Amino acid sequence: TMHRPAIIREASQVSLVDGDYEWTLMDIEGTAVSFREFKDEVVFLSIWATWCPPCRAEMPNIQNLFEQYGDRVSFVLASQEAPETILRFMEDHGYTMPVYRLVQNPPSRLSTSSIPTTFLITP
């Protein structure tokens, strides 16, 4: 039997306002990164966790997308887990996309109650 993640909302479009960029992530080295830095870029934002089976299942595809489009799209993979846990998972699987820690909740337009959740944000 083949399993796939449920689609909560398919192809919903939401317009972000200036305040939606006012939140902070932490890069894997522990440096604070304002989401505002990505404001004028195309962003692939994925909210995920290492313990989540559907998240783990989609990671090879996200890695492929990163390899194909990483020079034109900013990839932001955000998890609430400890940096060591995230880094170990990425290294164990050979993933090279940039990962961040959620140190504060994203704005309501980008919040979710289920993972994985992916947003494609255009300027």
Biopython code that builds the backbone (N, CA, C, O; Angstrom):
import numpy as np
from Bio.PDB.StructureBuilder import StructureBuilder

atoms = [
    (1, "THR", "N", (0.846, -1.181, 0.000)),
    (1, "THR", "CA", (0.000, 0.000, 0.000)),
    (1, "THR", "C", (0.886, 1.237, 0.000)),
    (1, "THR", "O", (1.860, 1.319, 0.748)),
    (2, "MET", "N", (0.545, 2.170, -0.825)),
    (2, "MET", "CA", (1.318, 3.405, -0.890)),
    (2, "MET", "C", (0.641, 4.465, -0.035)),
    (2, "MET", "O", (-0.580, 4.619, -0.075)),
    (3, "HIS", "N", (1.433, 5.189, 0.733)),
    (3, "HIS", "CA", (0.906, 6.253, 1.582)),
    (3, "HIS", "C", (1.460, 7.583, 1.119)),
    (3, "HIS", "O", (2.591, 7.666, 0.639)),
    (4, "ARG", "N", (0.667, 8.611, 1.264)),
    (4, "ARG", "CA", (1.149, 9.955, 0.969)),
    (4, "ARG", "C", (0.527, 10.909, 1.972)),
    (4, "ARG", "O", (-0.544, 10.638, 2.516)),
    (5, "PRO", "N", (1.204, 12.036, 2.218)),
    (5, "PRO", "CA", (0.666, 12.989, 3.190)),
    (5, "PRO", "C", (-0.644, 13.593, 2.708)),
    (5, "PRO", "O", (-0.867, 13.755, 1.509)),
    (6, "ALA", "N", (-1.484, 13.915, 3.641)),
    (6, "ALA", "CA", (-2.739, 14.583, 3.307)),
    (6, "ALA", "C", (-2.455, 16.019, 2.894)),
    (6, "ALA", "O", (-1.536, 16.655, 3.410)),
    (7, "ILE", "N", (-3.237, 16.511, 1.977)),
    (7, "ILE", "CA", (-3.114, 17.907, 1.568)),
    (7, "ILE", "C", (-4.174, 18.685, 2.324)),
    (7, "ILE", "O", (-5.371, 18.456, 2.151)),
    (8, "ILE", "N", (-3.725, 19.608, 3.163)),
    (8, "ILE", "CA", (-4.645, 20.385, 3.984)),
    (8, "ILE", "C", (-5.320, 21.462, 3.142)),
    (8, "ILE", "O", (-6.546, 21.559, 3.103)),
    (9, "ARG", "N", (-4.517, 22.253, 2.483)),
    (9, "ARG", "CA", (-5.022, 23.314, 1.613)),
    (9, "ARG", "C", (-4.226, 23.249, 0.331)),
    (9, "ARG", "O", (-2.998, 23.328, 0.357)),
    (10, "GLU", "N", (-4.887, 23.111, -0.757)),
    (10, "GLU", "CA", (-4.179, 22.994, -2.015)),
    (10, "GLU", "C", (-4.236, 24.310, -2.771)),
    (10, "GLU", "O", (-5.306, 24.886, -2.969)),
    (11, "ALA", "N", (-3.077, 24.772, -3.185)),
    (11, "ALA", "CA", (-2.950, 25.947, -4.057)),
    (11, "ALA", "C", (-3.632, 27.196, -3.516)),
    (11, "ALA", "O", (-4.186, 27.985, -4.282)),
    (12, "SER", "N", (-3.596, 27.378, -2.214)),
    (12, "SER", "CA", (-4.134, 28.612, -1.642)),
    (12, "SER", "C", (-3.151, 29.741, -1.896)),
    (12, "SER", "O", (-1.939, 29.556, -1.787)),
    (13, "GLN", "N", (-3.673, 30.900, -2.233)),
    (13, "GLN", "CA", (-2.816, 32.068, -2.416)),
    (13, "GLN", "C", (-3.161, 33.099, -1.366)),
    (13, "GLN", "O", (-4.328, 33.423, -1.142)),
    (14, "VAL", "N", (-2.130, 33.605, -0.732)),
    (14, "VAL", "CA", (-2.284, 34.622, 0.294)),
    (14, "VAL", "C", (-1.273, 35.710, -0.010)),
    (14, "VAL", "O", (-0.126, 35.418, -0.350)),
    (15, "SER", "N", (-1.682, 36.941, 0.106)),
    (15, "SER", "CA", (-0.743, 38.045, -0.083)),
    (15, "SER", "C", (-0.134, 38.411, 1.258)),
    (15, "SER", "O", (-0.846, 38.671, 2.228)),
    (16, "LEU", "N", (1.194, 38.427, 1.303)),
    (16, "LEU", "CA", (1.874, 38.828, 2.526)),
    (16, "LEU", "C", (1.934, 40.347, 2.593)),
    (16, "LEU", "O", (2.076, 41.028, 1.577)),
    (17, "VAL", "N", (1.822, 40.853, 3.796)),
    (17, "VAL", "CA", (1.974, 42.292, 4.019)),
    (17, "VAL", "C", (3.327, 42.511, 4.683)),
    (17, "VAL", "O", (3.980, 41.558, 5.110)),
    (18, "ASP", "N", (3.737, 43.749, 4.768)),
    (18, "ASP", "CA", (5.062, 44.079, 5.274)),
    (18, "ASP", "C", (5.349, 43.435, 6.628)),
    (18, "ASP", "O", (6.450, 42.931, 6.849)),
    (19, "GLY", "N", (4.378, 43.443, 7.532)),
    (19, "GLY", "CA", (4.569, 42.878, 8.865)),
    (19, "GLY", "C", (4.798, 41.377, 8.875)),
    (19, "GLY", "O", (5.322, 40.842, 9.851)),
    (20, "ASP", "N", (4.414, 40.685, 7.800)),
    (20, "ASP", "CA", (4.603, 39.240, 7.727)),
    (20, "ASP", "C", (6.074, 38.851, 7.597)),
    (20, "ASP", "O", (6.426, 37.680, 7.736)),
    (21, "TYR", "N", (6.920, 39.822, 7.333)),
    (21, "TYR", "CA", (8.355, 39.558, 7.223)),
    (21, "TYR", "C", (9.091, 39.867, 8.522)),
    (21, "TYR", "O", (10.312, 39.731, 8.591)),
    (22, "GLU", "N", (8.354, 40.282, 9.550)),
    (22, "GLU", "CA", (8.960, 40.689, 10.825)),
    (22, "GLU", "C", (8.992, 39.537, 11.820)),
    (22, "GLU", "O", (8.290, 39.568, 12.830)),
    (23, "TRP", "N", (9.792, 38.537, 11.543)),
    (23, "TRP", "CA", (10.011, 37.446, 12.479)),
    (23, "TRP", "C", (11.422, 36.925, 12.279)),
    (23, "TRP", "O", (12.055, 37.163, 11.251)),
    (24, "THR", "N", (11.894, 36.216, 13.275)),
    (24, "THR", "CA", (13.301, 35.839, 13.296)),
    (24, "THR", "C", (13.478, 34.330, 13.326)),
    (24, "THR", "O", (12.744, 33.602, 13.994)),
    (25, "LEU", "N", (14.467, 33.895, 12.587)),
    (25, "LEU", "CA", (14.908, 32.504, 12.586)),
    (25, "LEU", "C", (16.334, 32.482, 13.122)),
    (25, "LEU", "O", (16.967, 33.530, 13.253)),
    (26, "MET", "N", (16.830, 31.320, 13.423)),
    (26, "MET", "CA", (18.219, 31.161, 13.841)),
    (26, "MET", "C", (18.874, 30.194, 12.857)),
    (26, "MET", "O", (18.371, 29.090, 12.645)),
    (27, "ASP", "N", (19.996, 30.604, 12.255)),
    (27, "ASP", "CA", (20.658, 29.658, 11.363)),
    (27, "ASP", "C", (21.327, 28.567, 12.194)),
    (27, "ASP", "O", (21.366, 28.650, 13.421)),
    (28, "ILE", "N", (21.844, 27.562, 11.534)),
    (28, "ILE", "CA", (22.349, 26.386, 12.238)),
    (28, "ILE", "C", (23.582, 26.707, 13.086)),
    (28, "ILE", "O", (23.918, 25.959, 14.004)),
    (29, "GLU", "N", (24.256, 27.826, 12.777)),
    (29, "GLU", "CA", (25.410, 28.250, 13.577)),
    (29, "GLU", "C", (24.989, 29.080, 14.781)),
    (29, "GLU", "O", (25.826, 29.422, 15.617)),
    (30, "GLY", "N", (23.693, 29.412, 14.884)),
    (30, "GLY", "CA", (23.202, 30.168, 16.027)),
    (30, "GLY", "C", (23.079, 31.662, 15.795)),
    (30, "GLY", "O", (22.888, 32.420, 16.745)),
    (31, "THR", "N", (23.185, 32.097, 14.548)),
    (31, "THR", "CA", (23.053, 33.514, 14.211)),
    (31, "THR", "C", (21.600, 33.842, 13.891)),
    (31, "THR", "O", (20.955, 33.136, 13.116)),
    (32, "ALA", "N", (21.092, 34.907, 14.486)),
    (32, "ALA", "CA", (19.715, 35.341, 14.212)),
    (32, "ALA", "C", (19.617, 35.842, 12.774)),
    (32, "ALA", "O", (20.484, 36.573, 12.295)),
    (33, "VAL", "N", (18.552, 35.438, 12.102)),
    (33, "VAL", "CA", (18.303, 35.844, 10.720)),
    (33, "VAL", "C", (16.884, 36.384, 10.655)),
    (33, "VAL", "O", (15.927, 35.683, 10.986)),
    (34, "SER", "N", (16.753, 37.626, 10.231)),
    (34, "SER", "CA", (15.425, 38.209, 10.062)),
    (34, "SER", "C", (14.820, 37.690, 8.762)),
    (34, "SER", "O", (15.484, 37.675, 7.726)),
    (35, "PHE", "N", (13.568, 37.268, 8.818)),
    (35, "PHE", "CA", (12.910, 36.812, 7.595)),
    (35, "PHE", "C", (12.816, 37.946, 6.580)),
    (35, "PHE", "O", (12.646, 37.704, 5.385)),
    (36, "ARG", "N", (12.928, 39.177, 7.056)),
    (36, "ARG", "CA", (12.916, 40.339, 6.167)),
    (36, "ARG", "C", (14.025, 40.245, 5.112)),
    (36, "ARG", "O", (13.885, 40.788, 4.016)),
    (37, "GLU", "N", (15.115, 39.566, 5.439)),
    (37, "GLU", "CA", (16.218, 39.409, 4.484)),
    (37, "GLU", "C", (15.760, 38.722, 3.196)),
    (37, "GLU", "O", (16.401, 38.861, 2.155)),
    (38, "PHE", "N", (14.664, 37.991, 3.267)),
    (38, "PHE", "CA", (14.169, 37.251, 2.107)),
    (38, "PHE", "C", (13.044, 37.983, 1.373)),
    (38, "PHE", "O", (12.461, 37.439, 0.435)),
    (39, "LYS", "N", (12.738, 39.204, 1.791)),
    (39, "LYS", "CA", (11.546, 39.915, 1.304)),
    (39, "LYS", "C", (11.490, 40.064, -0.214)),
    (39, "LYS", "O", (10.415, 39.927, -0.799)),
    (40, "ASP", "N", (12.596, 40.335, -0.852)),
    (40, "ASP", "CA", (12.588, 40.580, -2.299)),
    (40, "ASP", "C", (13.017, 39.358, -3.102)),
    (40, "ASP", "O", (13.461, 39.483, -4.243)),
    (41, "GLU", "N", (12.886, 38.198, -2.515)),
    (41, "GLU", "CA", (13.322, 36.966, -3.163)),
    (41, "GLU", "C", (12.168, 35.971, -3.266)),
    (41, "GLU", "O", (11.181, 36.059, -2.536)),
    (42, "VAL", "N", (12.319, 35.030, -4.185)),
    (42, "VAL", "CA", (11.420, 33.881, -4.212)),
    (42, "VAL", "C", (11.908, 32.951, -3.100)),
    (42, "VAL", "O", (13.092, 32.624, -3.029)),
    (43, "VAL", "N", (10.984, 32.530, -2.232)),
    (43, "VAL", "CA", (11.358, 31.725, -1.063)),
    (43, "VAL", "C", (10.561, 30.424, -1.041)),
    (43, "VAL", "O", (9.337, 30.423, -1.179)),
    (44, "PHE", "N", (11.272, 29.335, -0.867)),
    (44, "PHE", "CA", (10.674, 28.030, -0.606)),
    (44, "PHE", "C", (10.798, 27.830, 0.895)),
    (44, "PHE", "O", (11.880, 27.514, 1.392)),
    (45, "LEU", "N", (9.700, 28.011, 1.624)),
    (45, "LEU", "CA", (9.689, 27.899, 3.084)),
    (45, "LEU", "C", (9.025, 26.586, 3.470)),
    (45, "LEU", "O", (7.859, 26.349, 3.154)),
    (46, "SER", "N", (9.773, 25.746, 4.150)),
    (46, "SER", "CA", (9.236, 24.469, 4.613)),
    (46, "SER", "C", (9.348, 24.411, 6.129)),
    (46, "SER", "O", (10.427, 24.611, 6.686)),
    (47, "ILE", "N", (8.242, 24.140, 6.789)),
    (47, "ILE", "CA", (8.223, 23.959, 8.236)),
    (47, "ILE", "C", (8.116, 22.454, 8.469)),
    (47, "ILE", "O", (7.167, 21.809, 8.022)),
    (48, "TRP", "N", (9.103, 21.909, 9.173)),
    (48, "TRP", "CA", (9.264, 20.458, 9.229)),
    (48, "TRP", "C", (9.910, 20.033, 10.548)),
    (48, "TRP", "O", (10.222, 20.869, 11.396)),
    (49, "ALA", "N", (10.104, 18.720, 10.709)),
    (49, "ALA", "CA", (10.808, 18.173, 11.874)),
    (49, "ALA", "C", (11.470, 16.855, 11.482)),
    (49, "ALA", "O", (10.987, 16.145, 10.601)),
    (50, "THR", "N", (12.566, 16.541, 12.137)),
    (50, "THR", "CA", (13.295, 15.312, 11.817)),
    (50, "THR", "C", (12.521, 14.057, 12.202)),
    (50, "THR", "O", (12.725, 13.003, 11.600)),
    (51, "TRP", "N", (11.633, 14.151, 13.200)),
    (51, "TRP", "CA", (10.884, 12.991, 13.681)),
    (51, "TRP", "C", (9.613, 12.728, 12.876)),
    (51, "TRP", "O", (8.931, 11.732, 13.115)),
    (52, "CYS", "N", (9.287, 13.595, 11.937)),
    (52, "CYS", "CA", (8.032, 13.537, 11.179)),
    (52, "CYS", "C", (8.213, 12.684, 9.913)),
    (52, "CYS", "O", (8.941, 13.092, 9.008)),
    (53, "PRO", "N", (7.560, 11.501, 9.827)),
    (53, "PRO", "CA", (7.738, 10.647, 8.650)),
    (53, "PRO", "C", (7.432, 11.333, 7.311)),
    (53, "PRO", "O", (8.222, 11.179, 6.380)),
    (54, "PRO", "N", (6.325, 12.085, 7.163)),
    (54, "PRO", "CA", (6.104, 12.752, 5.875)),
    (54, "PRO", "C", (7.184, 13.802, 5.567)),
    (54, "PRO", "O", (7.542, 14.010, 4.408)),
    (55, "CYS", "N", (7.694, 14.453, 6.609)),
    (55, "CYS", "CA", (8.773, 15.432, 6.410)),
    (55, "CYS", "C", (10.008, 14.726, 5.872)),
    (55, "CYS", "O", (10.637, 15.185, 4.919)),
    (56, "ARG", "N", (10.341, 13.616, 6.488)),
    (56, "ARG", "CA", (11.518, 12.851, 6.071)),
    (56, "ARG", "C", (11.351, 12.339, 4.642)),
    (56, "ARG", "O", (12.306, 12.311, 3.867)),
    (57, "ALA", "N", (10.124, 11.935, 4.305)),
    (57, "ALA", "CA", (9.862, 11.390, 2.972)),
    (57, "ALA", "C", (10.033, 12.434, 1.875)),
    (57, "ALA", "O", (10.442, 12.096, 0.764)),
    (58, "GLU", "N", (9.728, 13.691, 2.165)),
    (58, "GLU", "CA", (9.822, 14.711, 1.121)),
    (58, "GLU", "C", (11.220, 15.330, 1.001)),
    (58, "GLU", "O", (11.491, 16.043, 0.034)),
    (59, "MET", "N", (12.100, 15.072, 1.955)),
    (59, "MET", "CA", (13.418, 15.704, 1.947)),
    (59, "MET", "C", (14.258, 15.408, 0.699)),
    (59, "MET", "O", (14.898, 16.330, 0.194)),
    (60, "PRO", "N", (14.294, 14.176, 0.172)),
    (60, "PRO", "CA", (15.073, 13.965, -1.055)),
    (60, "PRO", "C", (14.572, 14.831, -2.217)),
    (60, "PRO", "O", (15.369, 15.323, -3.016)),
    (61, "ASN", "N", (13.258, 15.014, -2.307)),
    (61, "ASN", "CA", (12.714, 15.858, -3.373)),
    (61, "ASN", "C", (13.064, 17.324, -3.160)),
    (61, "ASN", "O", (13.349, 18.042, -4.119)),
    (62, "ILE", "N", (13.044, 17.773, -1.898)),
    (62, "ILE", "CA", (13.433, 19.155, -1.616)),
    (62, "ILE", "C", (14.912, 19.345, -1.938)),
    (62, "ILE", "O", (15.299, 20.382, -2.477)),
    (63, "GLN", "N", (15.739, 18.356, -1.615)),
    (63, "GLN", "CA", (17.164, 18.437, -1.955)),
    (63, "GLN", "C", (17.338, 18.566, -3.465)),
    (63, "GLN", "O", (18.153, 19.364, -3.928)),
    (64, "ASN", "N", (16.577, 17.784, -4.239)),
    (64, "ASN", "CA", (16.651, 17.880, -5.703)),
    (64, "ASN", "C", (16.242, 19.266, -6.185)),
    (64, "ASN", "O", (16.889, 19.833, -7.065)),
    (65, "LEU", "N", (15.170, 19.816, -5.614)),
    (65, "LEU", "CA", (14.748, 21.173, -5.980)),
    (65, "LEU", "C", (15.833, 22.188, -5.640)),
    (65, "LEU", "O", (16.112, 23.094, -6.425)),
    (66, "PHE", "N", (16.439, 22.034, -4.471)),
    (66, "PHE", "CA", (17.513, 22.937, -4.058)),
    (66, "PHE", "C", (18.679, 22.877, -5.045)),
    (66, "PHE", "O", (19.241, 23.909, -5.412)),
    (67, "GLU", "N", (19.037, 21.675, -5.467)),
    (67, "GLU", "CA", (20.142, 21.527, -6.418)),
    (67, "GLU", "C", (19.807, 22.156, -7.764)),
    (67, "GLU", "O", (20.688, 22.703, -8.427)),
    (68, "GLN", "N", (18.542, 22.085, -8.178)),
    (68, "GLN", "CA", (18.129, 22.646, -9.466)),
    (68, "GLN", "C", (17.896, 24.149, -9.414)),
    (68, "GLN", "O", (18.243, 24.858, -10.358)),
    (69, "TYR", "N", (17.312, 24.649, -8.320)),
    (69, "TYR", "CA", (16.854, 26.038, -8.282)),
    (69, "TYR", "C", (17.490, 26.882, -7.182)),
    (69, "TYR", "O", (17.125, 28.046, -7.015)),
    (70, "GLY", "N", (18.421, 26.326, -6.438)),
    (70, "GLY", "CA", (19.011, 27.028, -5.306)),
    (70, "GLY", "C", (19.689, 28.337, -5.655)),
    (70, "GLY", "O", (19.877, 29.188, -4.786)),
    (71, "ASP", "N", (20.061, 28.511, -6.919)),
    (71, "ASP", "CA", (20.685, 29.771, -7.333)),
    (71, "ASP", "C", (19.645, 30.851, -7.633)),
    (71, "ASP", "O", (19.992, 32.022, -7.782)),
    (72, "ARG", "N", (18.370, 30.459, -7.724)),
    (72, "ARG", "CA", (17.303, 31.425, -8.034)),
    (72, "ARG", "C", (16.237, 31.524, -6.959)),
    (72, "ARG", "O", (15.443, 32.465, -6.950)),
    (73, "VAL", "N", (16.219, 30.562, -6.056)),
    (73, "VAL", "CA", (15.197, 30.495, -5.010)),
    (73, "VAL", "C", (15.907, 30.362, -3.664)),
    (73, "VAL", "O", (16.854, 29.586, -3.534)),
    (74, "SER", "N", (15.454, 31.111, -2.670)),
    (74, "SER", "CA", (15.990, 30.970, -1.314)),
    (74, "SER", "C", (15.227, 29.857, -0.606)),
    (74, "SER", "O", (14.009, 29.934, -0.445)),
    (75, "PHE", "N", (15.937, 28.841, -0.192)),
    (75, "PHE", "CA", (15.336, 27.728, 0.522)),
    (75, "PHE", "C", (15.485, 27.974, 2.014)),
    (75, "PHE", "O", (16.587, 28.212, 2.509)),
    (76, "VAL", "N", (14.362, 27.914, 2.726)),
    (76, "VAL", "CA", (14.341, 28.119, 4.173)),
    (76, "VAL", "C", (13.607, 26.927, 4.775)),
    (76, "VAL", "O", (12.379, 26.858, 4.728)),
    (77, "LEU", "N", (14.356, 26.000, 5.333)),
    (77, "LEU", "CA", (13.772, 24.842, 6.006)),
    (77, "LEU", "C", (13.838, 25.116, 7.494)),
    (77, "LEU", "O", (14.927, 25.212, 8.060)),
    (78, "ALA", "N", (12.687, 25.242, 8.132)),
    (78, "ALA", "CA", (12.621, 25.690, 9.524)),
    (78, "ALA", "C", (12.014, 24.620, 10.424)),
    (78, "ALA", "O", (10.952, 24.067, 10.138)),
    (79, "SER", "N", (12.717, 24.344, 11.517)),
    (79, "SER", "CA", (12.286, 23.350, 12.501)),
    (79, "SER", "C", (12.422, 23.943, 13.899)),
    (79, "SER", "O", (13.219, 24.856, 14.115)),
    (80, "GLN", "N", (11.652, 23.432, 14.836)),
    (80, "GLN", "CA", (11.751, 23.889, 16.222)),
    (80, "GLN", "C", (12.731, 23.051, 17.040)),
    (80, "GLN", "O", (12.903, 23.289, 18.235)),
    (81, "GLU", "N", (13.355, 22.102, 16.420)),
    (81, "GLU", "CA", (14.227, 21.185, 17.148)),
    (81, "GLU", "C", (15.578, 21.817, 17.491)),
    (81, "GLU", "O", (15.927, 22.887, 16.994)),
    (82, "ALA", "N", (16.318, 21.134, 18.344)),
    (82, "ALA", "CA", (17.651, 21.594, 18.736)),
    (82, "ALA", "C", (18.579, 21.589, 17.524)),
    (82, "ALA", "O", (18.468, 20.714, 16.664)),
    (83, "PRO", "N", (19.489, 22.552, 17.448)),
    (83, "PRO", "CA", (20.400, 22.625, 16.300)),
    (83, "PRO", "C", (21.175, 21.322, 16.074)),
    (83, "PRO", "O", (21.381, 20.916, 14.931)),
    (84, "GLU", "N", (21.604, 20.670, 17.154)),
    (84, "GLU", "CA", (22.370, 19.426, 17.013)),
    (84, "GLU", "C", (21.536, 18.344, 16.330)),
    (84, "GLU", "O", (22.047, 17.587, 15.505)),
    (85, "THR", "N", (20.258, 18.277, 16.675)),
    (85, "THR", "CA", (19.355, 17.280, 16.087)),
    (85, "THR", "C", (19.182, 17.538, 14.601)),
    (85, "THR", "O", (19.249, 16.615, 13.788)),
    (86, "ILE", "N", (18.960, 18.795, 14.251)),
    (86, "ILE", "CA", (18.769, 19.168, 12.843)),
    (86, "ILE", "C", (20.039, 18.879, 12.056)),
    (86, "ILE", "O", (19.989, 18.253, 10.997)),
    (87, "LEU", "N", (21.176, 19.334, 12.572)),
    (87, "LEU", "CA", (22.452, 19.177, 11.873)),
    (87, "LEU", "C", (22.808, 17.704, 11.688)),
    (87, "LEU", "O", (23.255, 17.304, 10.613)),
    (88, "ARG", "N", (22.613, 16.904, 12.721)),
    (88, "ARG", "CA", (22.903, 15.468, 12.626)),
    (88, "ARG", "C", (22.053, 14.825, 11.529)),
    (88, "ARG", "O", (22.557, 14.040, 10.726)),
    (89, "PHE", "N", (20.760, 15.162, 11.500)),
    (89, "PHE", "CA", (19.864, 14.613, 10.475)),
    (89, "PHE", "C", (20.343, 15.003, 9.075)),
    (89, "PHE", "O", (20.408, 14.162, 8.179)),
    (90, "MET", "N", (20.674, 16.274, 8.896)),
    (90, "MET", "CA", (21.106, 16.753, 7.579)),
    (90, "MET", "C", (22.404, 16.060, 7.148)),
    (90, "MET", "O", (22.533, 15.625, 6.004)),
    (91, "GLU", "N", (23.351, 15.964, 8.066)),
    (91, "GLU", "CA", (24.634, 15.324, 7.747)),
    (91, "GLU", "C", (24.469, 13.836, 7.481)),
    (91, "GLU", "O", (25.071, 13.305, 6.548)),
    (92, "ASP", "N", (23.663, 13.157, 8.288)),
    (92, "ASP", "CA", (23.455, 11.714, 8.119)),
    (92, "ASP", "C", (22.865, 11.374, 6.757)),
    (92, "ASP", "O", (23.108, 10.292, 6.222)),
    (93, "HIS", "N", (22.088, 12.302, 6.196)),
    (93, "HIS", "CA", (21.428, 12.037, 4.916)),
    (93, "HIS", "C", (22.079, 12.769, 3.743)),
    (93, "HIS", "O", (21.630, 12.632, 2.604)),
    (94, "GLY", "N", (23.118, 13.532, 4.006)),
    (94, "GLY", "CA", (23.821, 14.229, 2.924)),
    (94, "GLY", "C", (23.056, 15.402, 2.339)),
    (94, "GLY", "O", (23.301, 15.791, 1.197)),
    (95, "TYR", "N", (22.125, 15.978, 3.110)),
    (95, "TYR", "CA", (21.357, 17.122, 2.623)),
    (95, "TYR", "C", (22.168, 18.402, 2.803)),
    (95, "TYR", "O", (22.862, 18.582, 3.804)),
    (96, "THR", "N", (22.065, 19.276, 1.822)),
    (96, "THR", "CA", (22.874, 20.498, 1.832)),
    (96, "THR", "C", (22.050, 21.779, 1.838)),
    (96, "THR", "O", (22.619, 22.870, 1.820)),
    (97, "MET", "N", (20.731, 21.673, 1.865)),
    (97, "MET", "CA", (19.947, 22.906, 1.864)),
    (97, "MET", "C", (20.068, 23.610, 3.207)),
    (97, "MET", "O", (20.332, 22.974, 4.227)),
    (98, "PRO", "N", (19.872, 24.939, 3.204)),
    (98, "PRO", "CA", (19.994, 25.698, 4.448)),
    (98, "PRO", "C", (18.844, 25.392, 5.407)),
    (98, "PRO", "O", (17.675, 25.374, 5.023)),
    (99, "VAL", "N", (19.211, 25.154, 6.657)),
    (99, "VAL", "CA", (18.206, 24.866, 7.679)),
    (99, "VAL", "C", (18.283, 25.914, 8.782)),
    (99, "VAL", "O", (19.341, 26.473, 9.070)),
    (100, "TYR", "N", (17.134, 26.160, 9.383)),
    (100, "TYR", "CA", (17.005, 27.190, 10.409)),
    (100, "TYR", "C", (16.174, 26.644, 11.558)),
    (100, "TYR", "O", (15.429, 25.677, 11.402)),
    (101, "ARG", "N", (16.317, 27.281, 12.713)),
    (101, "ARG", "CA", (15.465, 26.983, 13.861)),
    (101, "ARG", "C", (14.406, 28.056, 13.964)),
    (101, "ARG", "O", (14.683, 29.243, 13.789)),
    (102, "LEU", "N", (13.196, 27.631, 14.248)),
    (102, "LEU", "CA", (12.126, 28.581, 14.543)),
    (102, "LEU", "C", (12.316, 29.036, 15.982)),
    (102, "LEU", "O", (12.138, 28.246, 16.909)),
    (103, "VAL", "N", (12.669, 30.286, 16.178)),
    (103, "VAL", "CA", (12.843, 30.799, 17.535)),
    (103, "VAL", "C", (11.663, 31.667, 17.942)),
    (103, "VAL", "O", (11.546, 32.070, 19.099)),
    (104, "GLN", "N", (10.800, 31.949, 16.994)),
    (104, "GLN", "CA", (9.522, 32.585, 17.297)),
    (104, "GLN", "C", (8.535, 32.113, 16.246)),
    (104, "GLN", "O", (8.928, 31.706, 15.153)),
    (105, "ASN", "N", (7.276, 32.168, 16.573)),
    (105, "ASN", "CA", (6.263, 31.698, 15.635)),
    (105, "ASN", "C", (6.190, 32.616, 14.427)),
    (105, "ASN", "O", (6.284, 33.836, 14.557)),
    (106, "PRO", "N", (6.021, 32.019, 13.241)),
    (106, "PRO", "CA", (5.808, 32.844, 12.057)),
    (106, "PRO", "C", (4.489, 33.600, 12.191)),
    (106, "PRO", "O", (3.654, 33.236, 13.018)),
    (107, "PRO", "N", (4.291, 34.640, 11.396)),
    (107, "PRO", "CA", (3.021, 35.362, 11.429)),
    (107, "PRO", "C", (1.865, 34.441, 11.034)),
    (107, "PRO", "O", (2.076, 33.383, 10.442)),
    (108, "SER", "N", (0.661, 34.853, 11.363)),
    (108, "SER", "CA", (-0.507, 33.985, 11.162)),
    (108, "SER", "C", (-0.654, 33.507, 9.718)),
    (108, "SER", "O", (-1.096, 32.380, 9.493)),
    (109, "ARG", "N", (-0.300, 34.327, 8.746)),
    (109, "ARG", "CA", (-0.429, 33.900, 7.345)),
    (109, "ARG", "C", (0.521, 32.753, 7.000)),
    (109, "ARG", "O", (0.318, 32.043, 6.015)),
    (110, "LEU", "N", (1.555, 32.579, 7.817)),
    (110, "LEU", "CA", (2.533, 31.520, 7.565)),
    (110, "LEU", "C", (2.571, 30.484, 8.682)),
    (110, "LEU", "O", (3.486, 29.662, 8.737)),
    (111, "SER", "N", (1.597, 30.520, 9.560)),
    (111, "SER", "CA", (1.598, 29.547, 10.654)),
    (111, "SER", "C", (0.833, 28.299, 10.222)),
    (111, "SER", "O", (0.033, 28.328, 9.288)),
    (112, "THR", "N", (1.098, 27.225, 10.917)),
    (112, "THR", "CA", (0.483, 25.959, 10.565)),
    (112, "THR", "C", (0.298, 25.109, 11.816)),
    (112, "THR", "O", (1.030, 25.255, 12.795)),
    (113, "SER", "N", (-0.677, 24.232, 11.770)),
    (113, "SER", "CA", (-0.879, 23.304, 12.884)),
    (113, "SER", "C", (-0.442, 21.897, 12.499)),
    (113, "SER", "O", (-0.557, 20.970, 13.300)),
    (114, "SER", "N", (0.057, 21.732, 11.281)),
    (114, "SER", "CA", (0.522, 20.415, 10.855)),
    (114, "SER", "C", (1.817, 20.568, 10.064)),
    (114, "SER", "O", (2.070, 21.594, 9.433)),
    (115, "ILE", "N", (2.621, 19.522, 10.119)),
    (115, "ILE", "CA", (3.847, 19.521, 9.340)),
    (115, "ILE", "C", (3.913, 18.243, 8.531)),
    (115, "ILE", "O", (3.325, 17.239, 8.932)),
    (116, "PRO", "N", (4.598, 18.246, 7.425)),
    (116, "PRO", "CA", (5.278, 19.390, 6.847)),
    (116, "PRO", "C", (4.287, 20.360, 6.211)),
    (116, "PRO", "O", (3.225, 19.967, 5.730)),
    (117, "THR", "N", (4.656, 21.608, 6.223)),
    (117, "THR", "CA", (3.912, 22.637, 5.507)),
    (117, "THR", "C", (4.913, 23.428, 4.686)),
    (117, "THR", "O", (5.966, 23.831, 5.180)),
    (118, "THR", "N", (4.568, 23.643, 3.431)),
    (118, "THR", "CA", (5.463, 24.354, 2.524)),
    (118, "THR", "C", (4.747, 25.551, 1.932)),
    (118, "THR", "O", (3.585, 25.473, 1.534)),
    (119, "PHE", "N", (5.466, 26.658, 1.883)),
    (119, "PHE", "CA", (4.973, 27.883, 1.263)),
    (119, "PHE", "C", (5.949, 28.273, 0.162)),
    (119, "PHE", "O", (7.164, 28.209, 0.351)),
    (120, "LEU", "N", (5.426, 28.672, -0.969)),
    (120, "LEU", "CA", (6.241, 29.267, -2.020)),
    (120, "LEU", "C", (5.881, 30.739, -2.034)),
    (120, "LEU", "O", (4.751, 31.110, -2.353)),
    (121, "ILE", "N", (6.844, 31.574, -1.688)),
    (121, "ILE", "CA", (6.602, 33.007, -1.518)),
    (121, "ILE", "C", (7.306, 33.748, -2.643)),
    (121, "ILE", "O", (8.498, 33.553, -2.883)),
    (122, "THR", "N", (6.559, 34.594, -3.324)),
    (122, "THR", "CA", (7.147, 35.398, -4.399)),
    (122, "THR", "C", (7.111, 36.868, -4.009)),
    (122, "THR", "O", (6.220, 37.301, -3.279)),
    (123, "PRO", "N", (8.091, 37.642, -4.500)),
    (123, "PRO", "CA", (8.124, 39.075, -4.130)),
    (123, "PRO", "C", (6.931, 39.840, -4.671)),
    (123, "PRO", "O", (6.817, 41.045, -4.446)),
]
sb = StructureBuilder()
sb.init_structure("model")
sb.init_model(0)
sb.init_chain("A")
sb.init_seg("    ")
for serial, (resi, resn, name, xyz) in enumerate(atoms, 1):
    if name == "N":
        sb.init_residue(resn, " ", resi, " ")
    sb.init_atom(name, np.array(xyz, "f"), 0.0, 1.0, " ", f" {name:<3s}", serial, name[0])
structure = sb.get_structure()
